[in-house]
């Protein structure tokens, strides 16, 4: 198995798309134009990769890949946008829109990595683009452990 960062971002976006019931645009990389809302955008975090993360005897060398999933929604009102983002950040039984549960449904992302899990979510913030469209966003921190 090799560390293929692009394959991992693709697997993560696909897993979110497959395992959430809400219509959600999932991007494996930052889109070059304004994304469709609501959306989940996979992007690099800091540090992107630590190459020597040994996790015990016999496991071998694992890398840690740090990614973010930016969750953005733009609704009829600011309140509607916040509600959508909070719904996507919720988790547990009956939360079929949960991005957290979608990621952790298969923590190997279809066998692409050794482990993937959500560490935290940022608070909600407002963002606007060049056209004046306002949206609400939160950023999920995702830790990936993969063999090199």
GUZA-431165 format. One record per residue: residue number from 1; x, y, z of N, C-alpha, C in turn. Coordinates in pm, 1 decimal. Example, Ala and Ser with C-alpha at 12.3 -4.5 7.8 and 13.67 -1.06 7.14 Angstrom:
<pos 1 n_px 1319.0 n_py -569.0 n_pz 780.0 ca_px 1230.0 ca_py -450.0 ca_pz 780.0 c_px 1320.0 c_py -330.0 c_pz 780.0>
<pos 2 n_px 1285.0 n_py -225.0 n_pz 708.0 ca_px 1367.0 ca_py -106.0 ca_pz 714.0 c_px 1290.0 c_py 3.0 c_pz 787.0>
END
This chain:
<pos 1 n_px 85.1 n_py -118.0 n_pz 0.0 ca_px 0.0 ca_py 0.0 ca_pz 0.0 c_px 89.2 c_py 123.7 c_pz 0.0>
<pos 2 n_px 55.6 n_py 219.1 n_pz -79.0 ca_px 131.1 ca_py 343.7 ca_pz -88.2 c_px 46.8 c_py 458.9 c_pz -34.7>
<pos 3 n_px 114.3 n_py 562.5 n_pz 8.2 ca_px 44.6 ca_py 683.1 ca_pz 50.8 c_px 8.7 c_py 763.2 c_pz -74.1>
<pos 4 n_px -119.8 n_py 765.3 n_pz -107.9 ca_px -168.6 ca_py 838.4 ca_pz -224.6 c_px -270.6 c_py 940.6 c_pz -174.4>
<pos 5 n_px -224.1 n_py 1062.3 n_pz -151.8 ca_px -307.2 ca_py 1165.5 ca_pz -88.4 c_px -431.3 c_py 1195.6 c_pz -171.7>
<pos 6 n_px -417.6 n_py 1203.9 n_pz -303.1 ca_px -533.9 ca_py 1231.2 ca_pz -389.3 c_px -637.7 c_py 1118.8 c_pz -378.7>
<pos 7 n_px -593.7 n_py 993.0 n_pz -377.5 ca_px -686.6 ca_py 880.1 ca_pz -363.4 c_px -759.9 c_py 886.5 c_pz -229.2>
<pos 8 n_px -690.8 n_py 933.3 n_pz -126.1 ca_px -752.2 ca_py 944.2 ca_pz 6.4 c_px -856.9 c_py 1054.6 c_pz 7.7>
<pos 9 n_px -827.5 n_py 1170.9 n_pz -52.4 ca_px -927.7 ca_py 1278.0 ca_pz -54.5 c_px -1050.6 c_py 1236.8 c_pz -135.6>
<pos 10 n_px -1028.4 n_py 1162.1 n_pz -242.6 ca_px -1139.7 ca_py 1111.1 ca_pz -323.4 c_px -1223.7 c_py 1012.4 c_pz -242.9>
<pos 11 n_px -1158.7 n_py 919.5 n_pz -174.6 ca_px -1230.6 ca_py 819.3 ca_pz -93.9 c_px -1310.0 c_py 886.8 c_pz 17.4>
<pos 12 n_px -1252.5 n_py 988.3 n_pz 79.9 ca_px -1321.8 ca_py 1059.2 ca_pz 187.7 c_px -1445.5 c_py 1131.1 c_pz 134.5>
<pos 13 n_px -1432.7 n_py 1204.1 n_pz 24.4 ca_px -1547.5 ca_py 1274.5 ca_pz -34.0 c_px -1655.6 c_py 1176.0 c_pz -77.8>
<pos 14 n_px -1615.5 n_py 1066.0 n_pz -139.4 ca_px -1712.3 ca_py 965.7 ca_pz -184.2 c_px -1785.6 c_py 901.5 c_pz -66.6>
<pos 15 n_px -1713.7 n_py 876.7 n_pz 41.4 ca_px -1777.6 ca_py 814.4 ca_pz 158.0 c_px -1879.2 c_py 908.5 c_pz 222.1>
<pos 16 n_px -1847.8 n_py 1037.0 n_pz 228.0 ca_px -1944.1 ca_py 1134.7 ca_pz 279.9 c_px -2067.1 c_py 1138.4 c_pz 190.0>
<pos 17 n_px -2046.2 n_py 1142.6 n_pz 59.4 ca_px -2156.3 ca_py 1148.7 ca_pz -36.3 c_px -2246.5 c_py 1025.3 c_pz -26.6>
<pos 18 n_px -2185.7 n_py 908.5 n_pz -16.8 ca_px -2260.4 ca_py 782.7 ca_pz -13.8 c_px -2339.0 c_py 763.5 c_pz 115.1>
<pos 19 n_px -2286.8 n_py 814.9 n_pz 226.5 ca_px -2343.7 ca_py 782.1 ca_pz 357.5 c_px -2418.4 c_py 895.7 c_pz 425.4>
<pos 20 n_px -2459.4 n_py 997.0 n_pz 349.1 ca_px -2548.4 ca_py 1100.2 ca_pz 402.3 c_px -2674.9 c_py 1101.6 c_pz 317.1>
<pos 21 n_px -2789.1 n_py 1126.3 n_pz 381.0 ca_px -2915.3 ca_py 1121.2 ca_pz 307.2 c_px -2953.0 c_py 1256.3 c_pz 246.5>
<pos 22 n_px -2898.0 n_py 1365.2 n_pz 295.5 ca_px -2926.9 ca_py 1499.0 ca_pz 242.9 c_px -2858.3 c_py 1517.3 c_pz 107.4>
<pos 23 n_px -2919.7 n_py 1591.4 n_pz 18.9 ca_px -2853.1 ca_py 1629.1 ca_pz -106.2 c_px -2736.4 c_py 1719.4 c_pz -67.2>
<pos 24 n_px -2615.5 n_py 1671.6 n_pz -91.0 ca_px -2495.3 ca_py 1739.3 ca_pz -44.4 c_px -2388.9 c_py 1729.2 c_pz -153.4>
<pos 25 n_px -2339.1 n_py 1841.7 n_pz -199.4 ca_px -2230.2 ca_py 1840.7 ca_pz -297.5 c_px -2100.9 c_py 1810.4 c_pz -223.3>
<pos 26 n_px -2030.8 n_py 1704.7 n_pz -264.8 ca_px -1906.7 ca_py 1663.6 ca_pz -199.0 c_px -1790.3 c_py 1682.7 c_pz -295.1>
<pos 27 n_px -1692.7 n_py 1759.6 n_pz -250.9 ca_px -1577.2 ca_py 1792.4 ca_pz -333.9 c_px -1451.0 c_py 1731.8 c_pz -273.9>
<pos 28 n_px -1374.5 n_py 1660.5 n_pz -355.8 ca_px -1251.1 ca_py 1597.7 ca_pz -309.4 c_px -1135.7 c_py 1696.2 c_pz -300.6>
<pos 29 n_px -1150.1 n_py 1809.3 n_pz -364.6 ca_px -1052.9 ca_py 1918.1 ca_pz -362.3 c_px -1129.7 c_py 2049.3 c_pz -361.6>
<pos 30 n_px -1060.2 n_py 2158.5 n_pz -328.2 ca_px -1123.8 ca_py 2290.1 ca_pz -331.0 c_px -1170.7 c_py 2318.7 c_pz -473.5>
<pos 31 n_px -1301.7 n_py 2341.0 n_pz -495.2 ca_px -1349.2 ca_py 2366.0 ca_pz -631.4 c_px -1298.0 c_py 2500.7 c_pz -683.8>
<pos 32 n_px -1275.1 n_py 2512.0 n_pz -815.2 ca_px -1221.9 ca_py 2635.7 ca_pz -872.0 c_px -1324.3 c_py 2748.8 c_pz -880.1>
<pos 33 n_px -1451.4 n_py 2715.3 n_pz -867.4 ca_px -1557.6 ca_py 2816.0 ca_pz -870.9 c_px -1642.5 c_py 2800.2 c_pz -745.6>
<pos 34 n_px -1742.1 n_py 2888.8 n_pz -729.5 ca_px -1827.6 ca_py 2880.7 ca_pz -611.9 c_px -1894.0 c_py 2742.9 c_pz -605.9>
<pos 35 n_px -1886.0 n_py 2676.2 n_pz -491.5 ca_px -1945.7 ca_py 2543.3 ca_pz -480.5 c_px -2097.9 c_py 2550.0 c_pz -475.1>
<pos 36 n_px -2157.0 n_py 2436.6 n_pz -501.1 ca_px -2301.7 ca_py 2420.7 ca_pz -486.3 c_px -2328.5 c_py 2400.0 c_pz -337.5>
<pos 37 n_px -2431.6 n_py 2463.1 n_pz -282.5 ca_px -2463.3 ca_py 2450.8 ca_pz -139.8 c_px -2583.3 c_py 2360.9 c_pz -118.4>
<pos 38 n_px -2592.2 n_py 2290.7 n_pz -6.4 ca_px -2488.0 ca_py 2271.3 ca_pz 93.5 c_px -2377.9 c_py 2181.7 c_pz 37.9>
<pos 39 n_px -2258.8 n_py 2194.6 n_pz 97.9 ca_px -2147.1 ca_py 2116.6 ca_pz 46.3 c_px -2050.3 c_py 2075.9 c_pz 156.6>
<pos 40 n_px -1967.6 n_py 1979.3 n_pz 119.8 ca_px -1855.3 ca_py 1934.9 ca_pz 203.0 c_px -1733.0 c_py 1936.2 c_pz 112.1>
<pos 41 n_px -1630.8 n_py 2011.5 n_pz 152.5 ca_px -1509.3 ca_py 2025.6 ca_pz 72.2 c_px -1392.4 c_py 1967.4 c_pz 150.5>
<pos 42 n_px -1324.9 n_py 1869.4 n_pz 92.3 ca_px -1206.3 ca_py 1811.3 ca_pz 154.5 c_px -1086.3 c_py 1897.1 c_pz 115.9>
<pos 43 n_px -1006.4 n_py 1933.1 n_pz 215.4 ca_px -886.7 ca_py 2012.2 ca_pz 186.9 c_px -776.2 c_py 1977.8 c_pz 286.7>
<pos 44 n_px -655.4 n_py 2016.4 n_pz 253.5 ca_px -538.7 ca_py 1988.3 ca_pz 337.4 c_px -541.3 c_py 2073.7 c_pz 463.2>
<pos 45 n_px -482.8 n_py 2019.3 n_pz 569.7 ca_px -466.2 ca_py 2091.1 ca_pz 694.8 c_px -317.0 c_py 2097.1 c_pz 726.1>
<pos 46 n_px -282.6 n_py 2156.5 n_pz 838.4 ca_px -141.6 ca_py 2168.5 ca_pz 879.1 c_px -113.0 c_py 2084.3 c_pz 1002.4>
<pos 47 n_px -3.7 n_py 2016.0 n_pz 1008.8 ca_px 80.3 ca_py 1979.8 ca_pz 896.1 c_px 6.4 c_py 1878.3 c_pz 810.6>
<pos 48 n_px 29.9 n_py 1877.8 n_pz 682.3 ca_px -41.7 ca_py 1786.4 ca_pz 593.7 c_px -7.6 c_py 1641.2 c_pz 625.4>
<pos 49 n_px 122.1 n_py 1609.5 n_pz 633.7 ca_px 163.5 ca_py 1470.9 ca_pz 658.8 c_px 276.2 c_py 1469.0 c_pz 760.3>
<pos 50 n_px 265.9 n_py 1377.7 n_pz 856.6 ca_px 381.5 ca_py 1340.4 ca_pz 938.1 c_px 412.4 c_py 1197.9 c_pz 895.9>
<pos 51 n_px 533.8 n_py 1175.1 n_pz 849.6 ca_px 566.3 ca_py 1049.7 ca_pz 781.3 c_px 605.4 c_py 933.5 c_pz 871.5>
<pos 52 n_px 634.2 n_py 956.6 n_pz 997.2 ca_px 675.8 ca_py 846.7 ca_pz 1084.9 c_px 591.3 c_py 844.9 c_pz 1211.4>
<pos 53 n_px 477.2 n_py 781.5 n_pz 1202.2 ca_px 386.9 ca_py 764.4 ca_pz 1315.8 c_px 375.3 c_py 615.1 c_pz 1343.1>
<pos 54 n_px 466.0 n_py 557.8 n_pz 1419.7 ca_px 462.0 ca_py 414.1 ca_pz 1449.5 c_px 359.4 c_py 389.5 c_pz 1558.4>
<pos 55 n_px 271.4 n_py 293.0 n_pz 1536.2 ca_px 161.9 ca_py 265.8 ca_pz 1628.6 c_px 173.9 c_py 129.1 c_pz 1695.3>
<pos 56 n_px 289.7 n_py 93.4 n_pz 1740.6 ca_px 305.2 ca_py -31.7 ca_pz 1814.9 c_px 383.2 c_py -136.2 c_pz 1738.6>
<pos 57 n_px 425.9 n_py -237.5 n_pz 1813.3 ca_px 506.1 ca_py -345.8 ca_pz 1756.5 c_px 427.9 c_py -420.0 c_pz 1649.1>
<pos 58 n_px 495.2 n_py -451.3 n_pz 1538.7 ca_px 434.1 ca_py -529.2 ca_pz 1432.3 c_px 343.9 c_py -450.6 c_pz 1339.3>
<pos 59 n_px 314.6 n_py -325.2 n_pz 1371.8 ca_px 225.3 ca_py -244.7 ca_pz 1288.8 c_px 301.4 c_py -183.2 c_pz 1172.0>
<pos 60 n_px 427.3 n_py -153.4 n_pz 1194.5 ca_px 505.6 ca_py -88.3 ca_pz 1091.1 c_px 490.1 c_py 61.7 c_pz 1098.2>
<pos 61 n_px 544.9 n_py 128.9 n_pz 999.5 ca_px 541.5 ca_py 274.6 ca_pz 997.4 c_px 409.7 c_py 322.3 c_pz 935.7>
<pos 62 n_px 342.1 n_py 407.3 n_pz 1009.6 ca_px 221.4 ca_py 471.0 ca_pz 960.3 c_px 247.3 c_py 619.7 c_pz 944.9>
<pos 63 n_px 182.6 n_py 678.7 n_pz 847.6 ca_px 184.0 ca_py 824.1 ca_pz 831.0 c_px 55.6 c_py 878.0 c_pz 893.0>
<pos 64 n_px 60.6 n_py 1002.5 n_pz 933.3 ca_px -61.6 ca_py 1070.7 ca_pz 973.2 c_px -87.5 c_py 1181.5 c_pz 873.3>
<pos 65 n_px -203.6 n_py 1177.1 n_pz 812.0 ca_px -246.7 ca_py 1276.8 ca_pz 715.1 c_px -354.5 c_py 1360.0 c_pz 782.8>
<pos 66 n_px -337.9 n_py 1490.7 n_pz 780.0 ca_px -433.7 ca_py 1581.2 ca_pz 844.1 c_px -515.1 c_py 1652.4 c_pz 736.8>
<pos 67 n_px -644.6 n_py 1624.8 n_pz 737.8 ca_px -735.5 ca_py 1685.6 ca_pz 640.7 c_px -844.6 c_py 1761.8 c_pz 713.3>
<pos 68 n_px -910.5 n_py 1848.7 n_pz 640.4 ca_px -1027.9 ca_py 1919.5 ca_pz 690.4 c_px -1143.2 c_py 1892.2 c_pz 595.3>
<pos 69 n_px -1261.5 n_py 1887.9 n_pz 651.5 ca_px -1382.7 ca_py 1885.3 ca_pz 570.3 c_px -1458.4 c_py 2012.9 c_pz 606.2>
<pos 70 n_px -1465.0 n_py 2103.9 n_pz 509.8 ca_px -1535.0 ca_py 2230.4 ca_pz 530.7 c_px -1680.8 c_py 2208.5 c_pz 491.9>
<pos 71 n_px -1769.1 n_py 2236.2 n_pz 585.6 ca_px -1913.0 ca_py 2218.1 ca_pz 565.8 c_px -1974.1 c_py 2357.1 c_pz 549.4>
<pos 72 n_px -2040.3 n_py 2380.1 n_pz 435.4 ca_px -2094.9 ca_py 2512.3 ca_pz 406.1 c_px -2239.8 c_py 2498.9 c_pz 359.6>
<pos 73 n_px -2324.6 n_py 2588.5 n_pz 410.4 ca_px -2465.0 ca_py 2592.0 ca_pz 366.2 c_px -2509.3 c_py 2736.2 c_pz 350.3>
<pos 74 n_px -2596.2 n_py 2757.0 n_pz 254.3 ca_px -2656.1 ca_py 2887.6 ca_pz 231.3 c_px -2804.8 c_py 2865.5 c_pz 209.7>
<pos 75 n_px -2884.9 n_py 2911.3 n_pz 304.0 ca_px -3029.0 ca_py 2889.2 ca_pz 296.6 c_px -3105.1 c_py 3017.8 c_pz 271.5>
<pos 76 n_px -3236.2 n_py 3010.4 n_pz 291.2 ca_px -3322.3 ca_py 3126.5 ca_pz 270.2 c_px -3292.4 c_py 3236.8 c_pz 371.5>
<pos 77 n_px -3237.8 n_py 3197.8 n_pz 487.0 ca_px -3201.0 ca_py 3295.5 ca_pz 589.1 c_px -3075.7 c_py 3246.9 c_pz 660.3>
<pos 78 n_px -3017.0 n_py 3335.7 n_pz 738.7 ca_px -2898.8 ca_py 3300.7 ca_pz 817.8 c_px -2931.5 c_py 3186.6 c_pz 914.6>
<pos 79 n_px -3049.6 n_py 3191.0 n_pz 972.4 ca_px -3091.5 ca_py 3084.8 ca_pz 1065.9 c_px -3101.2 c_py 2951.5 c_pz 992.3>
<pos 80 n_px -3163.7 n_py 2950.2 n_pz 874.8 ca_px -3174.3 ca_py 2827.0 ca_pz 795.8 c_px -3035.8 c_py 2769.4 c_pz 765.8>
<pos 81 n_px -2941.7 n_py 2854.9 n_pz 730.2 ca_px -2805.6 ca_py 2809.7 ca_pz 699.7 c_px -2740.4 c_py 2746.7 c_pz 822.0>
<pos 82 n_px -2756.8 n_py 2809.3 n_pz 937.4 ca_px -2699.6 ca_py 2755.1 ca_pz 1060.9 c_px -2760.1 c_py 2619.6 c_pz 1095.2>
<pos 83 n_px -2891.2 n_py 2606.3 n_pz 1077.9 ca_px -2959.8 ca_py 2480.6 ca_pz 1108.9 c_px -2907.5 c_py 2367.5 c_pz 1020.6>
<pos 84 n_px -2886.8 n_py 2395.3 n_pz 891.9 ca_px -2835.4 ca_py 2293.0 ca_pz 800.1 c_px -2695.9 c_py 2248.3 c_pz 842.6>
<pos 85 n_px -2607.7 n_py 2344.0 n_pz 872.2 ca_px -2471.2 ca_py 2308.3 ca_pz 912.9 c_px -2474.3 c_py 2228.5 c_pz 1043.1>
<pos 86 n_px -2554.2 n_py 2270.7 n_pz 1140.6 ca_px -2561.3 ca_py 2197.0 ca_pz 1267.4 c_px -2615.8 c_py 2056.2 c_pz 1245.7>
<pos 87 n_px -2709.8 n_py 2039.9 n_pz 1154.6 ca_px -2762.4 ca_py 1906.9 ca_pz 1123.1 c_px -2651.6 c_py 1818.1 c_pz 1066.2>
<pos 88 n_px -2569.6 n_py 1873.3 n_pz 977.2 ca_px -2460.4 ca_py 1796.5 ca_pz 915.9 c_px -2350.7 c_py 1762.9 c_pz 1017.1>
<pos 89 n_px -2338.5 n_py 1842.4 n_pz 1124.1 ca_px -2237.3 ca_py 1818.2 ca_pz 1227.6 c_px -2286.8 c_py 1727.7 c_pz 1339.2>
<pos 90 n_px -2417.2 n_py 1704.4 n_pz 1346.5 ca_px -2472.4 ca_py 1616.6 ca_pz 1450.5 c_px -2432.3 c_py 1473.1 c_pz 1422.5>
<pos 91 n_px -2443.2 n_py 1386.2 n_pz 1523.4 ca_px -2408.7 ca_py 1245.5 ca_pz 1500.9 c_px -2484.8 c_py 1155.9 c_pz 1596.5>
<pos 92 n_px -2487.2 n_py 1028.8 n_pz 1563.7 ca_px -2551.7 ca_py 929.5 ca_pz 1649.3 c_px -2674.7 c_py 869.0 c_pz 1585.0>
<pos 93 n_px -2743.0 n_py 787.3 n_pz 1660.0 ca_px -2858.7 ca_py 713.9 ca_pz 1611.9 c_px -2962.2 c_py 806.9 c_pz 1550.2>
<pos 94 n_px -3002.5 n_py 775.1 n_pz 1428.8 ca_px -3106.4 ca_py 850.9 ca_pz 1360.8 c_px -3059.1 c_py 976.3 c_pz 1290.7>
<pos 95 n_px -2932.3 n_py 1009.7 n_pz 1299.0 ca_px -2878.9 ca_py 1130.1 ca_pz 1234.5 c_px -2826.5 c_py 1093.7 c_pz 1095.3>
<pos 96 n_px -2918.1 n_py 1076.8 n_pz 999.9 ca_px -2883.2 ca_py 1027.3 ca_pz 866.3 c_px -2807.7 c_py 1129.0 c_pz 780.9>
<pos 97 n_px -2800.7 n_py 1254.7 n_pz 826.3 ca_px -2726.9 ca_py 1357.5 ca_pz 753.7 c_px -2587.8 c_py 1380.2 c_pz 812.6>
<pos 98 n_px -2550.2 n_py 1303.4 n_pz 912.5 ca_px -2425.7 ca_py 1325.3 ca_pz 985.0 c_px -2301.7 c_py 1297.7 c_pz 899.6>
<pos 99 n_px -2221.9 n_py 1401.0 n_pz 878.4 ca_px -2094.6 ca_py 1382.1 ca_pz 808.3 c_px -1999.2 c_py 1302.1 c_pz 896.3>
<pos 100 n_px -2003.2 n_py 1323.1 n_pz 1026.8 ca_px -1916.6 ca_py 1249.8 ca_pz 1119.2 c_px -1945.0 c_py 1100.9 c_pz 1108.9>
<pos 101 n_px -2071.5 n_py 1063.8 n_pz 1117.2 ca_px -2108.8 ca_py 922.0 ca_pz 1106.7 c_px -2075.8 c_py 866.8 c_pz 968.5>
<pos 102 n_px -2091.9 n_py 947.9 n_pz 865.1 ca_px -2059.6 ca_py 903.5 ca_pz 728.7 c_px -1911.8 c_py 869.5 c_pz 716.8>
<pos 103 n_px -1825.8 n_py 954.2 n_pz 772.3 ca_px -1682.2 ca_py 929.1 ca_pz 767.2 c_px -1646.4 c_py 803.8 c_pz 846.3>
<pos 104 n_px -1707.3 n_py 787.2 n_pz 961.8 ca_px -1668.7 ca_py 677.6 ca_pz 1050.9 c_px -1747.8 c_py 548.6 c_pz 1026.5>
<pos 105 n_px -1833.6 n_py 547.5 n_pz 923.9 ca_px -1904.4 ca_py 425.0 ca_pz 885.7 c_px -1805.0 c_py 316.2 c_pz 847.8>
<pos 106 n_px -1704.2 n_py 352.9 n_pz 773.1 ca_px -1594.3 ca_py 262.5 ca_pz 736.7 c_px -1466.4 c_py 341.2 c_pz 757.1>
<pos 107 n_px -1404.6 n_py 320.4 n_pz 872.6 ca_px -1288.0 ca_py 401.4 ca_pz 909.0 c_px -1165.2 c_py 371.2 c_pz 822.7>
<pos 108 n_px -1175.1 n_py 271.9 n_pz 732.8 ca_px -1065.8 ca_py 246.0 ca_pz 638.9 c_px -1091.2 c_py 312.9 c_pz 503.4>
<pos 109 n_px -1202.4 n_py 382.3 n_pz 489.8 ca_px -1240.8 ca_py 447.7 ca_pz 363.7 c_px -1231.6 c_py 350.1 c_pz 247.0>
<pos 110 n_px -1292.9 n_py 233.5 n_pz 265.8 ca_px -1293.7 ca_py 132.5 ca_pz 159.9 c_px -1159.5 c_py 63.3 c_pz 142.2>
<pos 111 n_px -1077.3 n_py 61.5 n_pz 247.3 ca_px -947.8 ca_py -4.6 ca_pz 241.3 c_px -834.5 c_py 83.6 c_pz 193.0>
<pos 112 n_px -861.9 n_py 212.5 n_pz 172.6 ca_px -759.6 ca_py 304.6 ca_pz 122.8 c_px -662.3 c_py 345.7 c_pz 234.1>
<pos 113 n_px -709.3 n_py 347.2 n_pz 360.3 ca_px -626.6 ca_py 388.7 ca_pz 473.9 c_px -638.9 c_py 288.3 c_pz 587.6>
<pos 114 n_px -552.8 n_py 301.3 n_pz 687.3 ca_px -560.8 ca_py 215.7 ca_pz 805.3 c_px -670.6 c_py 263.0 c_pz 900.1>
<pos 115 n_px -689.2 n_py 395.2 n_pz 913.1 ca_px -788.8 ca_py 448.2 ca_pz 1005.3 c_px -819.2 c_py 592.9 c_pz 969.6>
<pos 116 n_px -944.6 n_py 632.9 n_pz 986.8 ca_px -987.8 ca_py 771.3 ca_pz 964.2 c_px -1092.2 c_py 805.7 c_pz 1068.6>
<pos 117 n_px -1076.8 n_py 921.3 n_pz 1131.3 ca_px -1174.6 ca_py 961.9 ca_pz 1231.7 c_px -1179.3 c_py 1113.2 c_pz 1242.7>
<pos 118 n_px -1293.9 n_py 1162.8 n_pz 1288.6 ca_px -1314.4 ca_py 1306.2 ca_pz 1306.3 c_px -1269.5 c_py 1343.7 c_pz 1446.8>
<pos 119 n_px -1185.8 n_py 1445.6 n_pz 1456.7 ca_px -1131.8 ca_py 1489.0 ca_pz 1584.9 c_px -1219.0 c_py 1597.5 c_pz 1647.4>
<pos 120 n_px -1257.6 n_py 1697.8 n_pz 1566.8 ca_px -1333.9 ca_py 1810.2 ca_pz 1621.0 c_px -1401.4 c_py 1887.6 c_pz 1509.1>
<pos 121 n_px -1493.1 n_py 1975.9 n_pz 1550.1 ca_px -1557.3 ca_py 2068.9 ca_pz 1456.7 c_px -1536.8 c_py 2209.6 c_pz 1510.4>
<pos 122 n_px -1510.5 n_py 2302.3 n_pz 1420.4 ca_px -1496.5 ca_py 2442.6 ca_pz 1460.4 c_px -1634.6 c_py 2501.4 c_pz 1487.2>
<pos 123 n_px -1636.2 n_py 2619.8 n_pz 1545.0 ca_px -1761.3 ca_py 2691.3 ca_pz 1561.2 c_px -1814.4 c_py 2737.4 c_pz 1426.6>
<pos 124 n_px -1936.9 n_py 2783.0 n_pz 1424.1 ca_px -1997.0 ca_py 2831.2 ca_pz 1300.5 c_px -1947.7 c_py 2972.5 c_pz 1270.9>
<pos 125 n_px -1924.2 n_py 2999.3 n_pz 1143.2 ca_px -1884.2 ca_py 3133.5 ca_pz 1101.3 c_px -1950.7 c_py 3166.1 c_pz 969.2>
<pos 126 n_px -1960.5 n_py 3296.5 n_pz 939.5 ca_px -2017.9 ca_py 3341.4 ca_pz 813.3 c_px -1906.6 c_py 3363.5 c_pz 712.8>
<pos 127 n_px -1936.1 n_py 3327.5 n_pz 588.8 ca_px -1843.1 ca_py 3351.6 ca_pz 478.8 c_px -1921.7 c_py 3414.1 c_pz 363.7>
<pos 128 n_px -1852.3 n_py 3492.2 n_pz 281.5 ca_px -1916.7 ca_py 3545.9 ca_pz 161.7 c_px -1816.2 c_py 3540.6 c_pz 48.1>
<pos 129 n_px -1869.2 n_py 3530.8 n_pz -73.2 ca_px -1780.5 ca_py 3524.8 ca_pz -189.8 c_px -1783.6 c_py 3657.5 c_pz -265.4>
<pos 130 n_px -1716.3 n_py 3660.0 n_pz -378.3 ca_px -1705.8 ca_py 3783.1 ca_pz -457.8 c_px -1840.3 c_py 3833.7 c_pz -509.7>
<pos 131 n_px -1937.2 n_py 3741.8 n_pz -526.6 ca_px -2068.2 ca_py 3782.6 ca_pz -577.6 c_px -2160.1 c_py 3829.8 c_pz -465.6>
<pos 132 n_px -2113.5 n_py 3821.5 n_pz -340.5 ca_px -2194.3 ca_py 3866.3 ca_pz -227.9 c_px -2277.6 c_py 3758.3 c_pz -163.5>
<pos 133 n_px -2270.5 n_py 3635.0 n_pz -214.6 ca_px -2343.7 ca_py 3524.5 ca_pz -154.2 c_px -2288.7 c_py 3498.6 c_pz -14.9>
<pos 134 n_px -2376.6 n_py 3494.7 n_pz 85.5 ca_px -2335.3 ca_py 3465.0 ca_pz 222.0 c_px -2374.1 c_py 3322.6 c_pz 257.3>
<pos 135 n_px -2290.2 n_py 3260.0 n_pz 336.3 ca_px -2314.5 ca_py 3122.4 ca_pz 379.1 c_px -2261.2 c_py 3105.8 c_pz 520.9>
<pos 136 n_px -2294.9 n_py 2993.5 n_pz 581.5 ca_px -2246.2 ca_py 2957.9 ca_pz 714.1 c_px -2158.5 c_py 2835.1 c_pz 698.1>
<pos 137 n_px -2047.3 n_py 2831.7 n_pz 772.5 ca_px -1955.4 ca_py 2719.5 ca_pz 759.3 c_px -1901.6 c_py 2673.9 c_pz 894.0>
<pos 138 n_px -1854.3 n_py 2549.8 n_pz 894.6 ca_px -1780.1 ca_py 2491.6 ca_pz 1006.0 c_px -1675.8 c_py 2400.5 c_pz 943.8>
<pos 139 n_px -1565.8 n_py 2380.3 n_pz 1014.6 ca_px -1458.9 ca_py 2295.8 ca_pz 963.2 c_px -1437.6 c_py 2176.5 c_pz 1055.0>
<pos 140 n_px -1448.6 n_py 2057.0 n_pz 997.2 ca_px -1419.8 ca_py 1933.9 ca_pz 1069.9 c_px -1272.2 c_py 1899.8 c_pz 1052.7>
<pos 141 n_px -1206.2 n_py 1863.2 n_pz 1160.4 ca_px -1068.2 ca_py 1817.1 ca_pz 1155.3 c_px -1071.7 c_py 1664.9 c_pz 1148.5>
<pos 142 n_px -1008.0 n_py 1608.5 n_pz 1045.0 ca_px -1008.6 ca_py 1464.1 ca_pz 1023.1 c_px -865.0 c_py 1412.9 c_pz 1026.5>
<pos 143 n_px -841.8 n_py 1311.4 n_pz 1108.8 ca_px -710.9 ca_py 1247.6 ca_pz 1115.4 c_px -717.3 c_py 1117.1 c_pz 1039.1>
<pos 144 n_px -618.9 n_py 1098.3 n_pz 951.5 ca_px -607.8 ca_py 976.5 ca_pz 869.7 c_px -475.5 c_py 911.7 c_pz 903.5>
<pos 145 n_px -478.2 n_py 782.6 n_pz 926.6 ca_px -354.1 ca_py 707.7 ca_pz 943.2 c_px -343.7 c_py 608.6 c_pz 826.7>
<pos 146 n_px -230.3 n_py 612.1 n_pz 758.5 ca_px -213.0 ca_py 528.7 ca_pz 639.7 c_px -71.9 c_py 470.5 c_pz 637.5>
<pos 147 n_px -60.3 n_py 356.2 n_pz 575.1 ca_px 71.6 ca_py 295.6 ca_pz 557.5 c_px 142.5 c_py 361.5 c_pz 439.6>
<pos 148 n_px 276.5 n_py 358.1 n_pz 445.9 ca_px 355.1 ca_py 416.6 ca_pz 336.7 c_px 401.1 c_py 308.0 c_pz 243.8>
END
